[in-house]
């Protein structure tokens, strides 16, 4: 039988604890950062809108959580086919203190047959800050829908220098699905496993998160899905993880 406490600790360490509401305020960002400080470890990152990056970074540092990255978003959520816009938004997020940026791939351009748009947009974003940040490409797989398009978007993003490919914005009707994740993970495998994977959008329970960990373990091996290569974007999952772990002994520090 699966050790659910071990699973919960593993998921917690790979989480991007996320709030991307239209009305998010500095108070929301500070509360999100406070939630990241648990008895059982911390998430990998906090993900907020660009205007809240500085607040999140200051809050995490004040809480003694310098190891938790601050992530933000760009070209979000529409995935426009304008590289100049994406570059401006990534530049602002980095200047505010983000260490990771989730950039929406221009998926509609790809659906219209334009492969160059996504390649150019991501390559130009990759060049910023000397490339010294984590670039995640959001493919919006629920809209792409066709596995062949999901695979093609994955390959384009990896070739353009994405550090992670991510399923979804969480802002469309169909977000993360195991089917799309499996396609993406197989493309990552075909490219030597060097690109990471992030599942996001509609993942609300530990059992749902476990599906994506299991896929990564099956396709890329059980040692691959560490926080530097595997993430789960979620906001509602933390409460279940804390409740489960609080029922048992606290994890050792570190």
KEFIKE-424247 format. One record per residue (C-alpha): residue in one letter; x, y, z. Coordinates in pm, 1 decimal. Example, Ala and Ser with C-alpha at 12.3 -4.5 7.8 and 13.67 -1.06 7.14 Angstrom:
BEGIN
<residu A&east 1230.0&north -450.0&up 780.0>
<residu S&east 1367.0&north -106.0&up 714.0>
END
This chain:
BEGIN
<residu X&east 0.0&north 0.0&up 0.0>
<residu X&east 124.3&north 346.7&up -87.3>
<residu X&east 259.0&north 559.0&up 200.2>
<residu X&east 37.3&north 866.0&up 171.9>
<residu X&east 251.0&north 1073.8&up 408.3>
<residu X&east 555.5&north 1009.1&up 191.3>
<residu X&east 351.3&north 1099.9&up -116.6>
<residu X&east 230.7&north 1420.6&up 49.8>
<residu X&east 585.4&north 1527.5&up 138.3>
<residu X&east 700.1&north 1454.0&up -214.5>
<residu X&east 417.8&north 1656.1&up -368.9>
<residu X&east 472.2&north 1946.4&up -128.2>
<residu X&east 837.1&north 1974.0&up -230.0>
<residu X&east 740.8&north 1998.0&up -598.4>
<residu X&east 454.4&north 2246.4&up -565.4>
<residu X&east 437.4&north 2591.8&up -716.2>
<residu X&east 194.9&north 2738.7&up -462.4>
<residu X&east -7.7&north 2962.2&up -689.3>
<residu X&east -247.2&north 3255.1&up -679.8>
<residu X&east -327.4&north 3423.8&up -1011.0>
<residu X&east -663.8&north 3579.9&up -939.9>
<residu X&east -758.9&north 3898.0&up -1121.4>
<residu X&east -810.9&north 4082.3&up -792.0>
<residu X&east -503.3&north 3953.9&up -607.8>
<residu X&east -352.3&north 4213.1&up -374.7>
<residu X&east -28.0&north 4242.0&up -174.8>
<residu X&east -218.9&north 4094.9&up 119.8>
<residu X&east -300.1&north 3785.9&up -89.0>
<residu X&east 66.7&north 3746.6&up -183.1>
<residu X&east 177.8&north 3780.6&up 179.2>
<residu X&east -77.4&north 3520.2&up 290.9>
<residu X&east 40.9&north 3281.6&up 19.8>
<residu X&east 398.6&north 3321.1&up 139.2>
<residu X&east 295.4&north 3261.2&up 500.0>
<residu X&east 118.3&north 2941.4&up 392.8>
<residu X&east 445.9&north 2818.0&up 239.3>
<residu X&east 598.1&north 2792.0&up 587.1>
<residu X&east 482.0&north 2451.4&up 709.5>
<residu X&east 603.8&north 2205.2&up 972.8>
<residu X&east 673.2&north 1957.1&up 695.6>
<residu X&east 880.5&north 2152.4&up 445.9>
<residu X&east 811.8&north 2411.9&up 182.2>
<residu X&east 691.6&north 2425.2&up -176.7>
<residu X&east 945.1&north 2479.6&up -452.0>
<residu X&east 804.1&north 2819.3&up -547.7>
<residu X&east 535.6&north 3080.0&up -498.3>
<residu X&east 369.6&north 3191.5&up -824.6>
<residu X&east 202.9&north 3534.3&up -843.2>
<residu X&east 129.4&north 3810.1&up -1092.0>
<residu X&east 429.7&north 4029.3&up -1187.2>
<residu X&east 311.6&north 4326.6&up -980.8>
<residu X&east 323.2&north 4108.3&up -666.5>
<residu X&east 666.7&north 3957.3&up -722.4>
<residu X&east 852.5&north 4209.6&up -505.8>
<residu X&east 601.7&north 4166.2&up -221.6>
<residu X&east 635.6&north 3787.5&up -240.9>
<residu X&east 1015.1&north 3795.5&up -241.9>
<residu X&east 1028.4&north 4033.2&up 54.4>
<residu X&east 773.6&north 3826.0&up 245.8>
<residu X&east 951.8&north 3496.7&up 186.7>
<residu X&east 1285.3&north 3643.0&up 291.5>
<residu X&east 1132.4&north 3788.6&up 608.3>
<residu X&east 990.1&north 3445.2&up 691.0>
<residu X&east 1331.8&north 3280.6&up 650.6>
<residu X&east 1224.1&north 3109.3&up 328.4>
<residu X&east 1494.6&north 3234.5&up 95.7>
<residu X&east 1510.2&north 2886.2&up -60.1>
<residu X&east 1155.9&north 2921.8&up -199.5>
<residu X&east 1162.4&north 3067.3&up -550.4>
<residu X&east 928.8&north 3339.7&up -670.0>
<residu X&east 769.1&north 3261.7&up -1004.0>
<residu X&east 552.2&north 3485.0&up -1219.0>
<residu X&east 374.4&north 3476.2&up -1554.0>
<residu X&east 406.8&north 3647.3&up -1892.5>
<residu X&east 200.8&north 3655.0&up -2211.0>
<residu X&east -70.3&north 3541.3&up -1970.1>
<residu X&east -327.4&north 3405.8&up -2006.5>
<residu X&east -403.1&north 3459.0&up -2374.6>
<residu X&east -78.6&north 3339.7&up -2533.9>
<residu X&east -57.1&north 3623.5&up -2784.3>
<residu X&east 173.6&north 3584.0&up -3081.9>
<residu X&east 373.1&north 3899.3&up -3002.6>
<residu X&east 732.8&north 3824.2&up -2898.2>
<residu X&east 796.2&north 4188.8&up -2806.6>
<residu X&east 512.1&north 4184.2&up -2554.4>
<residu X&east 633.3&north 3860.1&up -2397.9>
<residu X&east 986.7&north 3994.8&up -2370.3>
<residu X&east 865.4&north 4313.7&up -2200.1>
<residu X&east 661.0&north 4117.6&up -1947.9>
<residu X&east 939.5&north 3870.6&up -1869.7>
<residu X&east 1185.4&north 4157.9&up -1829.3>
<residu X&east 954.3&north 4331.5&up -1579.7>
<residu X&east 905.3&north 4011.9&up -1378.0>
<residu X&east 1279.1&north 3950.3&up -1359.6>
<residu X&east 1348.8&north 4311.6&up -1263.1>
<residu X&east 1099.1&north 4277.5&up -977.7>
<residu X&east 1286.5&north 3976.4&up -841.9>
<residu X&east 1130.0&north 3669.7&up -1003.8>
<residu X&east 1360.0&north 3373.2&up -1045.6>
<residu X&east 1114.5&north 3179.7&up -1261.7>
<residu X&east 870.8&north 3292.8&up -1530.6>
<residu X&east 588.4&north 3086.8&up -1681.5>
<residu X&east 536.9&north 3216.1&up -2037.2>
<residu X&east 227.9&north 3122.1&up -2235.0>
<residu X&east 325.8&north 2966.0&up -2566.1>
<residu X&east 140.0&north 3120.5&up -2864.7>
<residu X&east -71.0&north 2810.2&up -2905.9>
<residu X&east -326.0&north 2966.9&up -3140.6>
<residu X&east -48.5&north 3053.0&up -3385.1>
<residu X&east 62.1&north 2690.2&up -3381.5>
<residu X&east -295.5&north 2574.4&up -3440.5>
<residu X&east -301.0&north 2802.5&up -3745.7>
<residu X&east 15.1&north 2637.0&up -3879.1>
<residu X&east 272.3&north 2893.6&up -3760.4>
<residu X&east 551.7&north 2707.7&up -3581.9>
<residu X&east 802.3&north 2994.5&up -3603.8>
<residu X&east 604.3&north 3226.0&up -3374.7>
<residu X&east 641.6&north 3008.6&up -3065.6>
<residu X&east 1003.8&north 2928.6&up -3138.3>
<residu X&east 1091.0&north 3296.5&up -3179.2>
<residu X&east 895.1&north 3412.6&up -2876.0>
<residu X&east 1052.2&north 3161.7&up -2639.6>
<residu X&east 1402.5&north 3203.2&up -2782.2>
<residu X&east 1386.0&north 3578.0&up -2726.0>
<residu X&east 1262.9&north 3527.5&up -2370.2>
<residu X&east 1541.9&north 3275.5&up -2312.1>
<residu X&east 1803.2&north 3542.0&up -2389.8>
<residu X&east 1691.9&north 3774.9&up -2110.6>
<residu X&east 1894.8&north 3804.0&up -1790.9>
<residu X&east 2169.6&north 3607.4&up -1959.8>
<residu X&east 1941.4&north 3305.6&up -1950.8>
<residu X&east 1990.8&north 3286.2&up -1572.5>
<residu X&east 1633.6&north 3215.6&up -1472.2>
<residu X&east 1389.9&north 2927.4&up -1499.8>
<residu X&east 1175.3&north 2957.2&up -1811.9>
<residu X&east 855.2&north 2752.5&up -1816.5>
<residu X&east 651.8&north 2735.3&up -2138.3>
<residu X&east 275.5&north 2700.0&up -2084.5>
<residu X&east 141.8&north 2505.5&up -2381.1>
<residu X&east -234.7&north 2525.8&up -2304.8>
<residu X&east -275.8&north 2160.8&up -2391.6>
<residu X&east -651.0&north 2156.0&up -2330.6>
<residu X&east -698.8&north 2394.4&up -2620.9>
<residu X&east -438.5&north 2231.0&up -2845.6>
<residu X&east -623.0&north 1903.7&up -2772.3>
<residu X&east -467.2&north 1701.9&up -3059.2>
<residu X&east -181.8&north 1489.9&up -2919.5>
<residu X&east 20.9&north 1563.8&up -3232.0>
<residu X&east -7.5&north 1937.9&up -3165.3>
<residu X&east 78.8&north 1889.3&up -2797.5>
<residu X&east 387.5&north 1691.4&up -2900.5>
<residu X&east 487.8&north 1953.1&up -3157.8>
<residu X&east 445.8&north 2240.7&up -2912.0>
<residu X&east 653.8&north 2047.2&up -2659.4>
<residu X&east 935.1&north 1989.7&up -2907.4>
<residu X&east 935.7&north 2353.5&up -3022.6>
<residu X&east 950.0&north 2479.5&up -2663.7>
<residu X&east 1232.3&north 2246.8&up -2567.8>
<residu X&east 1434.1&north 2339.7&up -2878.4>
<residu X&east 1381.8&north 2710.6&up -2799.4>
<residu X&east 1536.2&north 2668.7&up -2455.2>
<residu X&east 1246.7&north 2616.3&up -2214.1>
<residu X&east 1355.3&north 2470.6&up -1880.2>
<residu X&east 1005.7&north 2330.2&up -1823.1>
<residu X&east 702.1&north 2264.0&up -2036.0>
<residu X&east 374.9&north 2319.0&up -1852.2>
<residu X&east 26.8&north 2196.1&up -1931.4>
<residu X&east -204.2&north 2489.8&up -1874.6>
<residu X&east -284.9&north 2837.4&up -1747.8>
<residu X&east -577.4&north 2714.4&up -1540.5>
<residu X&east -789.9&north 2975.6&up -1718.8>
<residu X&east -953.6&north 2761.4&up -1989.6>
<residu X&east -1223.4&north 2494.9&up -1992.6>
<residu X&east -982.1&north 2198.4&up -2011.8>
<residu X&east -656.7&north 2225.4&up -1823.1>
<residu X&east -415.3&north 1952.6&up -1713.4>
<residu X&east -502.2&north 1600.1&up -1826.9>
<residu X&east -305.5&north 1278.5&up -1782.0>
<residu X&east -321.7&north 1217.7&up -2158.4>
<residu X&east -153.4&north 1548.1&up -2242.7>
<residu X&east 98.4&north 1499.0&up -1962.7>
<residu X&east 198.0&north 1158.9&up -2096.9>
<residu X&east 253.9&north 1307.0&up -2442.5>
<residu X&east 468.3&north 1586.9&up -2299.8>
<residu X&east 671.9&north 1352.7&up -2081.6>
<residu X&east 743.6&north 1125.5&up -2378.2>
<residu X&east 873.1&north 1424.2&up -2575.7>
<residu X&east 1091.1&north 1518.3&up -2278.5>
<residu X&east 1217.6&north 1159.1&up -2271.9>
<residu X&east 1296.3&north 1177.3&up -2644.6>
<residu X&east 1503.0&north 1490.8&up -2576.3>
<residu X&east 1715.2&north 1322.0&up -2312.8>
<residu X&east 1508.1&north 1416.7&up -2007.0>
<residu X&east 1680.2&north 1753.3&up -1979.1>
<residu X&east 1361.1&north 1962.1&up -1979.3>
<residu X&east 1132.7&north 1968.5&up -1678.5>
<residu X&east 755.5&north 1918.8&up -1663.4>
<residu X&east 485.6&north 2111.4&up -1477.9>
<residu X&east 126.4&north 1998.3&up -1437.9>
<residu X&east -112.5&north 2284.4&up -1363.7>
<residu X&east -481.1&north 2358.3&up -1386.0>
<residu X&east -754.1&north 2178.2&up -1195.0>
<residu X&east -528.8&north 1970.2&up -967.3>
<residu X&east -703.0&north 1991.1&up -630.2>
<residu X&east -635.6&north 1664.5&up -446.0>
<residu X&east -338.3&north 1453.4&up -351.7>
<residu X&east -472.4&north 1164.2&up -556.6>
<residu X&east -493.9&north 1386.6&up -865.3>
<residu X&east -137.5&north 1505.4&up -810.5>
<residu X&east -20.5&north 1145.6&up -769.8>
<residu X&east -137.8&north 1063.6&up -1122.2>
<residu X&east 118.5&north 1307.1&up -1266.8>
<residu X&east 400.0&north 1188.9&up -1040.2>
<residu X&east 326.5&north 829.8&up -1137.9>
<residu X&east 337.1&north 919.6&up -1507.3>
<residu X&east 674.3&north 1087.6&up -1463.7>
<residu X&east 807.1&north 791.5&up -1267.0>
<residu X&east 685.2&north 543.8&up -1528.8>
<residu X&east 817.0&north 734.8&up -1830.9>
<residu X&east 1136.6&north 894.2&up -1698.1>
<residu X&east 1222.3&north 685.7&up -1393.6>
<residu X&east 1158.8&north 736.1&up -1021.5>
<residu X&east 1466.0&north 952.4&up -965.7>
<residu X&east 1373.7&north 1205.2&up -1235.2>
<residu X&east 1075.2&north 1385.9&up -1078.4>
<residu X&east 1267.4&north 1603.3&up -832.3>
<residu X&east 1171.6&north 1971.6&up -781.4>
<residu X&east 1436.2&north 2092.6&up -1025.5>
<residu X&east 1259.2&north 1896.9&up -1303.8>
<residu X&east 902.3&north 1836.0&up -1187.9>
<residu X&east 641.3&north 2078.5&up -1056.0>
<residu X&east 273.0&north 2082.5&up -973.2>
<residu X&east 98.2&north 2418.2&up -992.7>
<residu X&east -178.2&north 2430.2&up -734.9>
<residu X&east -340.3&north 2648.2&up -473.5>
<residu X&east -604.3&north 2417.7&up -322.5>
<residu X&east -381.5&north 2115.8&up -261.9>
<residu X&east -183.1&north 2249.6&up 33.8>
<residu X&east -465.0&north 2218.3&up 288.1>
<residu X&east -504.9&north 1843.4&up 224.5>
<residu X&east -129.1&north 1787.4&up 243.6>
<residu X&east -98.9&north 1976.2&up 571.2>
<residu X&east -396.3&north 1798.6&up 724.8>
<residu X&east -256.1&north 1458.4&up 635.2>
<residu X&east 94.9&north 1537.1&up 759.9>
<residu X&east -25.5&north 1714.2&up 1073.9>
<residu X&east -191.5&north 1389.0&up 1175.2>
<residu X&east 151.8&north 1228.0&up 1201.4>
<residu X&east 495.4&north 1327.6&up 1328.6>
<residu X&east 656.3&north 1642.2&up 1191.7>
<residu X&east 918.8&north 1600.5&up 925.2>
<residu X&east 1280.7&north 1662.6&up 1030.0>
<residu X&east 1414.8&north 2012.5&up 956.4>
<residu X&east 1556.1&north 2080.2&up 610.8>
END
